[in-house]
Amino acid sequence: MKYANLAAACVALFFCAMFAGCTSPTQAEIKPIDTTVTATVVPETLVTVVETTTTLESIVPLPANLYVDVRLTKDRPTSKIHMLYNGGNGEIFVQSVRLKVTRSDGTVTDQLLDGGNQPKRGDEMVVVGTRTGDHCEVWVTTAGKVYKIIDEDLYPIQ
């Protein structure tokens, strides 16, 4: 009697698995229908655009064990950009901090904090900005890897 109940339960489980789709293949074999696309010819127009150079790198957050705090501010009366290095958990591994400022007039300034030496807490770099917005990017080289940690437009504090 027990074997009959066990066999019935196994058969019922088998049919439930079949109807639930648990036995279907893992990769779908569905192929899209081939369609033909007609190419249209668009007449080219030559447009000259002047823009500032920006990199396409995305911001990469530092891992928690390598984190350091870097602050960017822009002074209102003088339009100077201040980068302050505050250190952090990973300050012992930091090899360099690089600041690139693309001013609104198109000039680019690219500098290393403390001339390329290992930065210390409280180190600051000051770069001349413009009265309008300037684009700032900051890279930290730590433990042999380069991380882009800041990529933003700075405007004078109102």
MIBA-654208 format. One record per residue (C-alpha): residue in three letters; y, x, z; residue number from 1. Coordinates in nm, 3 decimals, padded with zeros to 5 digits. Example, Ala and Ser with C-alpha at 12.3 -4.5 7.8 and 13.67 -1.06 7.14 Angstrom:
NODE code       y       x       z pos
NODE  ALA -00.450  01.230  00.780   1
NODE  SER -00.106  01.367  00.714   2
//
This chain:
NODE code       y       x       z pos
NODE  MET  00.000  00.000  00.000   1
NODE  LYS  00.241  00.283  00.083   2
NODE  TYR  00.166  00.459 -00.246   3
NODE  ALA  00.247  00.142 -00.443   4
NODE  ASN  00.587  00.110 -00.270   5
NODE  LEU  00.660  00.479 -00.329   6
NODE  ALA  00.564  00.455 -00.696   7
NODE  ALA  00.779  00.143 -00.743   8
NODE  ALA  01.075  00.316 -00.580   9
NODE  CYS  01.033  00.622 -00.808  10
NODE  VAL  01.015  00.402 -01.120  11
NODE  ALA  01.326  00.211 -01.006  12
NODE  LEU  01.517  00.538 -00.947  13
NODE  PHE  01.413  00.665 -01.290  14
NODE  PHE  01.547  00.353 -01.464  15
NODE  CYS  01.871  00.364 -01.260  16
NODE  ALA  01.925  00.726 -01.369  17
NODE  MET  01.861  00.633 -01.733  18
NODE  PHE  02.110  00.346 -01.728  19
NODE  ALA  02.373  00.547 -01.538  20
NODE  GLY  02.379  00.810 -01.811  21
NODE  CYS  02.267  01.097 -01.590  22
NODE  THR  02.021  01.215 -01.852  23
NODE  SER  02.269  01.237 -02.142  24
NODE  PRO  02.340  01.580 -02.298  25
NODE  THR  02.624  01.779 -02.142  26
NODE  GLN  02.801  01.862 -02.469  27
NODE  ALA  02.927  01.583 -02.688  28
NODE  GLU  02.825  01.601 -03.050  29
NODE  ILE  03.111  01.383 -03.173  30
NODE  LYS  03.287  01.525 -03.477  31
NODE  PRO  03.621  01.398 -03.605  32
NODE  ILE  03.645  01.243 -03.947  33
NODE  ASP  03.784  01.484 -04.205  34
NODE  THR  04.124  01.376 -04.330  35
NODE  THR  04.339  01.528 -04.597  36
NODE  VAL  04.699  01.608 -04.519  37
NODE  THR  04.952  01.634 -04.796  38
NODE  ALA  05.205  01.908 -04.750  39
NODE  THR  05.567  01.820 -04.808  40
NODE  VAL  05.809  02.090 -04.911  41
NODE  VAL  06.126  02.095 -04.703  42
NODE  PRO  06.420  02.286 -04.848  43
NODE  GLU  06.517  02.579 -04.627  44
NODE  THR  06.864  02.612 -04.489  45
NODE  LEU  06.984  02.940 -04.351  46
NODE  VAL  07.148  02.906 -04.012  47
NODE  THR  07.277  03.206 -03.817  48
NODE  VAL  07.241  03.159 -03.443  49
NODE  VAL  07.376  03.403 -03.188  50
NODE  GLU  07.197  03.386 -02.857  51
NODE  THR  07.137  03.608 -02.561  52
NODE  THR  06.802  03.779 -02.535  53
NODE  THR  06.568  03.629 -02.285  54
NODE  THR  06.208  03.713 -02.218  55
NODE  LEU  05.930  03.461 -02.241  56
NODE  GLU  05.762  03.581 -01.922  57
NODE  SER  05.699  03.318 -01.665  58
NODE  ILE  05.771  03.358 -01.296  59
NODE  VAL  05.469  03.486 -01.106  60
NODE  PRO  05.474  03.433 -00.729  61
NODE  LEU  05.373  03.730 -00.520  62
NODE  PRO  05.046  03.698 -00.329  63
NODE  ALA  05.097  03.626  00.042  64
NODE  ASN  04.990  03.975  00.149  65
NODE  LEU  05.239  04.135 -00.098  66
NODE  TYR  05.532  03.893 -00.044  67
NODE  VAL  05.885  04.033 -00.020  68
NODE  ASP  06.212  03.839  00.003  69
NODE  VAL  06.481  03.903 -00.259  70
NODE  ARG  06.804  03.697 -00.257  71
NODE  LEU  07.052  03.656 -00.543  72
NODE  THR  07.407  03.530 -00.488  73
NODE  LYS  07.726  03.529 -00.693  74
NODE  ASP  08.063  03.588 -00.529  75
NODE  ARG  08.324  03.329 -00.621  76
NODE  PRO  08.650  03.525 -00.625  77
NODE  THR  08.514  03.843 -00.786  78
NODE  SER  08.216  03.699 -00.983  79
NODE  LYS  08.000  03.988 -00.864  80
NODE  ILE  07.624  03.931 -00.845  81
NODE  HIS  07.462  04.052 -00.523  82
NODE  MET  07.088  04.117 -00.495  83
NODE  LEU  06.971  04.168 -00.136  84
NODE  TYR  06.624  04.306 -00.056  85
NODE  ASN  06.499  04.170  00.279  86
NODE  GLY  06.148  04.316  00.285  87
NODE  GLY  05.846  04.115  00.396  88
NODE  ASN  05.469  04.134  00.444  89
NODE  GLY  05.415  04.355  00.140  90
NODE  GLU  05.718  04.584  00.165  91
NODE  ILE  05.497  04.887  00.223  92
NODE  PHE  05.343  04.838 -00.123  93
NODE  VAL  05.671  04.784 -00.314  94
NODE  GLN  05.742  05.065 -00.557  95
NODE  SER  06.058  04.929 -00.724  96
NODE  VAL  06.279  04.624 -00.771  97
NODE  ARG  06.448  04.575 -01.109  98
NODE  LEU  06.743  04.344 -01.183  99
NODE  LYS  06.843  04.243 -01.535 100
NODE  VAL  07.166  04.047 -01.578 101
NODE  THR  07.257  03.890 -01.911 102
NODE  ARG  07.623  03.797 -01.886 103
NODE  SER  07.766  03.495 -02.062 104
NODE  ASP  07.963  03.728 -02.294 105
NODE  GLY  07.632  03.879 -02.418 106
NODE  THR  07.632  04.215 -02.239 107
NODE  VAL  07.314  04.312 -02.056 108
NODE  THR  07.285  04.520 -01.739 109
NODE  ASP  06.942  04.646 -01.634 110
NODE  GLN  06.917  04.844 -01.307 111
NODE  LEU  06.663  04.956 -01.049 112
NODE  LEU  06.738  04.901 -00.682 113
NODE  ASP  06.812  05.229 -00.504 114
NODE  GLY  06.776  05.429 -00.825 115
NODE  GLY  06.400  05.373 -00.847 116
NODE  ASN  06.311  05.494 -00.497 117
NODE  GLN  06.108  05.269 -00.270 118
NODE  PRO  06.354  05.006 -00.144 119
NODE  LYS  06.420  04.954  00.224 120
NODE  ARG  06.518  04.637  00.413 121
NODE  GLY  06.885  04.563  00.369 122
NODE  ASP  06.922  04.749  00.037 123
NODE  GLU  07.168  04.572 -00.190 124
NODE  MET  07.267  04.599 -00.554 125
NODE  VAL  07.597  04.467 -00.688 126
NODE  VAL  07.647  04.395 -01.060 127
NODE  VAL  07.970  04.274 -01.221 128
NODE  GLY  07.929  03.921 -01.359 129
NODE  THR  08.153  03.678 -01.545 130
NODE  ARG  08.346  03.379 -01.416 131
NODE  THR  08.096  03.148 -01.589 132
NODE  GLY  07.717  03.144 -01.557 133
NODE  ASP  07.511  03.462 -01.591 134
NODE  HIS  07.134  03.481 -01.640 135
NODE  CYS  06.946  03.694 -01.384 136
NODE  GLU  06.587  03.817 -01.384 137
NODE  VAL  06.418  04.014 -01.105 138
NODE  TRP  06.090  04.207 -01.128 139
NODE  VAL  05.905  04.363 -00.834 140
NODE  THR  05.654  04.641 -00.892 141
NODE  THR  05.407  04.631 -00.605 142
NODE  ALA  05.058  04.777 -00.568 143
NODE  GLY  05.069  04.892 -00.931 144
NODE  LYS  05.144  04.545 -01.078 145
NODE  VAL  05.473  04.403 -01.205 146
NODE  TYR  05.568  04.049 -01.094 147
NODE  LYS  05.865  03.855 -01.233 148
NODE  ILE  05.982  03.670 -00.923 149
NODE  ILE  06.325  03.532 -01.023 150
NODE  ASP  06.450  03.395 -01.357 151
NODE  GLU  06.761  03.181 -01.316 152
NODE  ASP  07.121  03.120 -01.415 153
NODE  LEU  07.376  03.204 -01.146 154
NODE  TYR  07.713  03.037 -01.115 155
NODE  PRO  07.992  03.117 -00.866 156
NODE  ILE  07.955  02.930 -00.536 157
NODE  GLN  08.202  02.644 -00.528 158
//
